[in-house]
Amino acid sequence: MTIAISSLTKSFGPTAVLRGIDLSINDGELVALLGPSGSGKTTLLKIIAGLDWPDAGGLVVNGQNWLDLPAQKRRIGFVFQHYALFPHMTVRDNIAFGLSVRPRAERPGKSVIAAKVTELLALLQIPHLADRYPTQLSGGQRQRVALGRALAIEPAVLLLDEPFGALDAAIRRDLRRWLREVHQQTGSTTLFVTHDQEEAFELADRVVVMGEGRIEQIGSADQIHDRPASPFVARFMGAVVELPVTLRAGRAEAAGLDARALERRAMADGPAQLFLRPDAIALEADPASPWVLAHKSSNGAMIRASMRRADGTEVPVDLLRHSAPDLTLGTAYRLRPLTGAVFALDGIAQSDAPRPLPILKEKRQ
Ligand SMILES: Nc1ncnc2c1ncn2[C@@H]1O[C@H](COP(=O)(O)OP(=O)(O)OP(=O)(O)O)[C@@H](O)[C@H]1O
């Protein structure tokens, strides 16, 4: 199923929650909606499910206007973070539920439903749990059953709203890999909401970054890392270094900075802000540079070099230990970013303060 969302808006009272969403999803694609709390991800999902309605805009699925269709006619599979399975039903009956409550004319026969459930139990790798009740399952097992229940109706679109949010990190990782496999086998067009970057990038074909009711960027992990479309995206991705620069002929300039590897920006000359990632900066010895190696540390795999300028500004640089050059404390090095993004100062919300950089678990050298 293809989904075409156009100019979708939604407000709750005075609060604009979706401010013009345009998004096309291909048949069989797995797309992650990634964004901070309150960015409108769940509201968008609910509108697709028919549990809420937009103020304006379009929602067309496989050529059909879904805004004219009530929720029960949309054939949606929905899995929430806290999915309530029916406690008095076994796993088998929970998965069969969506099929067994269909109107008589559309309901498959009992043996067809039983065969479908058996097929799903195998796909979900839980045949051994078929006769258990929800209270006899772990959280991860419950979410597998919840997905089974959503898949049983052969949904046109599968919507997953932080389905693993309540589970611990190791189980989440297992379930992610498992969900990817299930998706490959079912080919359901799937929208997955998360605020966890790692989850979004590991699972999805494309990631949609949302902020304050707008789509800030759509792309792969590499595109979003290397070419954040806005200061918001750069900061949301975390571990970002911001440096004031002067833009000249589309190129960022500052003392001790060699930004020749970055694409030129079609922006007016003048002051701007350069956003860099510590793991995408190379260092080259340059006695004329104001950046001096203040300290370095290693966690075994990576070396973190802290470059300091006389005004106290620090730039962390992360280098793979086995391919890092020999670095000498107190020596001046030029910063040579490999990727990075420049934004005009007027596009940068100063109130949206940069997040602190994560500290590497390190052993000072
Ligand atoms: N029924 C409602 N009435 C009023 N405000 C609402 C309603 N539903 C959501 N909101 C508001 O809309 C905004 C977006 O909410 P939404 O749940 O879509 O965000 P989200 O990105 O899914 O966040 P989270 O990751 O925390 O679930 C929030 O500010 C929320 O308080």
The ligand as an SDF file (V2000), in Angstrom:
LIG
                    3D

 31 33  0  0  0  0  0  0  0  0999 V2000
   -6.1480   15.0120   22.7900 N   0  0  0  0  0  0  0  0  0  0  0  0
   -5.2770   16.0110   22.9870 C   0  0  0  0  0  0  0  0  0  0  0  0
   -5.6810   17.1870   23.4920 N   0  0  0  0  0  0  0  0  0  0  0  0
   -4.8150   18.2000   23.6590 C   0  0  0  0  0  0  0  0  0  0  0  0
   -3.4940   18.1550   23.3480 N   0  0  0  0  0  0  0  0  0  0  0  0
   -3.0500   17.0080   22.8490 C   0  0  0  0  0  0  0  0  0  0  0  0
   -3.8990   15.8680   22.6370 C   0  0  0  0  0  0  0  0  0  0  0  0
   -3.1530   14.8710   22.1120 N   0  0  0  0  0  0  0  0  0  0  0  0
   -1.8820   15.3510   22.0040 C   0  0  0  0  0  0  0  0  0  0  0  0
   -1.8060   16.6250   22.4370 N   0  0  0  0  0  0  0  0  0  0  0  0
   -0.6270   17.4860   22.4370 C   0  0  0  0  0  0  0  0  0  0  0  0
   -0.0760   17.4440   21.1430 O   0  0  0  0  0  0  0  0  0  0  0  0
    1.3470   17.4690   21.1830 C   0  0  0  0  0  0  0  0  0  0  0  0
    1.9030   16.3270   20.3510 C   0  0  0  0  0  0  0  0  0  0  0  0
    1.5730   15.1040   20.9610 O   0  0  0  0  0  0  0  0  0  0  0  0
    1.9890   13.7080   20.3460 P   0  0  0  0  0  0  0  0  0  0  0  0
    1.5320   12.6550   21.3180 O   0  0  0  0  0  0  0  0  0  0  0  0
    1.5080   13.6130   18.9640 O   0  0  0  0  0  0  0  0  0  0  0  0
    3.5640   13.8220   20.3380 O   0  0  0  0  0  0  0  0  0  0  0  0
    4.6620   12.6920   20.2470 P   0  0  0  0  0  0  0  0  0  0  0  0
    5.6930   13.2030   19.3400 O   0  0  0  0  0  0  0  0  0  0  0  0
    4.0200   11.3880   19.9150 O   0  0  0  0  0  0  0  0  0  0  0  0
    5.2060   12.6500   21.7160 O   0  0  0  0  0  0  0  0  0  0  0  0
    5.6380   11.3850   22.6460 P   0  0  0  0  0  0  0  0  0  0  0  0
    6.9250   10.8760   22.0770 O   0  0  0  0  0  0  0  0  0  0  0  0
    5.7850   12.0030   23.9990 O   0  0  0  0  0  0  0  0  0  0  0  0
    4.4940   10.4010   22.5610 O   0  0  0  0  0  0  0  0  0  0  0  0
    1.7230   17.4210   22.6410 C   0  0  0  0  0  0  0  0  0  0  0  0
    2.0630   18.7340   23.0430 O   0  0  0  0  0  0  0  0  0  0  0  0
    0.4810   16.9470   23.3310 C   0  0  0  0  0  0  0  0  0  0  0  0
    0.3890   17.4840   24.6310 O   0  0  0  0  0  0  0  0  0  0  0  0
  1  2  1  0
  2  3  1  0
  2  7  2  0
  3  4  2  0
  4  5  1  0
  5  6  2  0
  6  7  1  0
  6 10  1  0
  7  8  1  0
  8  9  2  0
  9 10  1  0
 10 11  1  0
 11 12  1  0
 11 30  1  0
 12 13  1  0
 13 14  1  0
 13 28  1  0
 14 15  1  0
 15 16  1  0
 16 17  2  0
 16 18  1  0
 16 19  1  0
 19 20  1  0
 20 21  2  0
 20 22  1  0
 20 23  1  0
 23 24  1  0
 24 25  2  0
 24 26  1  0
 24 27  1  0
 28 29  1  0
 28 30  1  0
 30 31  1  0
M  END
$$$$
